[in-house]
Amino acid sequence: MENNNLNFESRIPLEGLRNIVTEIKTELSKIIIGQEKFIELLIVSMLVDGHVLIEGVPGIAKTVTAKLFAKVLKTNFSRIQFTPDLMPSDILGTSIFNIKNSEFEFKKGPIFSNIILIDEINRSPAKTQAALFEAMEERQVTIDGNTYNMDSPFMVLATQNPIDQEGTYALPEAQLDRFIFKIKVDYPSVEEEIKIIQSHHNRKGKDQVAIINPILTPNKLADFKAQIHEIVVEEKIFKYIAEIISKTRNYPHLYLGASPRASIATMNTAKAFAAIDGRDFVIPEDVKKALIPVLNHRVILTPEREMEGMVTEDVIHMIMDSVEIPR
């Protein structure tokens, strides 16, 4: 009997993407242990040109994962530590007067890279955060009337510590909305922690970055992104996404719902999940996988529910369960 799935696979050749994703996961697992979901979401975000907000306590390999992720992609990497005295020019760059030719020359800042890790994004005041978000949204920087475009790929990975909030500046909802995902990174299990200790011991002081091999080039990445644009989304899936996102805006447990940007992010992410699974069409399960990281930072609980210990994931699951799954 003929397998209908073969027809889908022949329409868009997704085998290459599936293999590359598996290779990236395998390569990073040499160093990063027990963070499979985190790594998969980073890959998906990269495939749909998204930026990621990473929330977790110090010491759980957020920075290391970002650095190794850039190495796997064979791209440039820069790390910016946000502090209260950081100025926009420290990120974007500044014009410097050249005495030799009596002209101003623009010296690019660390934002001009491919993978940018922003450590503790909520440590800097609003002016500096705003300078970063302009670059994220427009993929360009305007200095002294001149526009400088970012190289592709361009992806910001920003971390924040959920515990130590002293001396921090909370990100406004409008700025949070610029991140496609908020990924919460948890502590490893005891079994995973044993493997982490053993892995560190077995490396015998070898540089972590040197152990990781490049897997994917920017040109190949661009080809995979083009394939994801071709993934089929049926009318019933559009309706399913819209109903869920719309329900967040008048749900009794939520003070703030999600914007249409969340609907678009959910659709794009679901397409990437489908492609990674080797399908050229989106199913409801792809949408469900996308919803938690997409909505985590876009909805706000009512004070009453927050005091009861409820978290946003609980409400997102409630809303998903209340919307009929398309058949």
C-alpha angles and dihedrals in degrees: 000000000000117000109230091204089072089067091056093047092051093053093061117014099229098160091093092055093048091051093048092050090050090049092050092050091047093048094049092046087069086076109007111068127189098004100102095134092048092052093046091052091050089053092048092048090051091051092054097041094250134151122226135219110206118200122191144114119275120278101036097110100261093138095040092050091052092049094048091044089059090049092052089052093051090233137127119272132201131179124207121190108210114219133169092257096049112125127208090246089058087064105031101034133242142247114255124195112242109211093198096063098017091236136118115250125198114234108200119231128222092275087077096086137089105250112027121189114202108195115209097353091187092063094080128072125254096267093060093042090051092054090054095047092052089058091046095050101038098029087224140081126220116207124171091345094308122113121217118192124217120242119248128280096042117174131162119207109191124187131202132180112233093202111045104060099155112121094008133130113221115230111245116241091248090059095043087056089066090070114083092207140022106203118196110208114203134198115276121254119256091259091050092047090054089053090048091053092045092048091051090049094048094051089065094208097314115153110263094217092052091057093058118082125210111255108171132040124211091246093054090045089056089054091052091049089054090053092053090055087061095056111121119243115188125216092251090057091052088052092047092053093045093050093051095046092044091052091059088065096063103023111132095229094053128080093188128025132202128278129231086265085071091054091053091046090051092051094047092047092048089053090053092049089051092050093049088053089053096252125127092204134061122243128191091258089063089054092049092052090053100047102073098052092038096050101032094095099026100066127060125207121231112257090248094057091044091054089052089059096252117150130207092253089062092056094044089055090049091053092047090051091050095055118079113245112236116243 
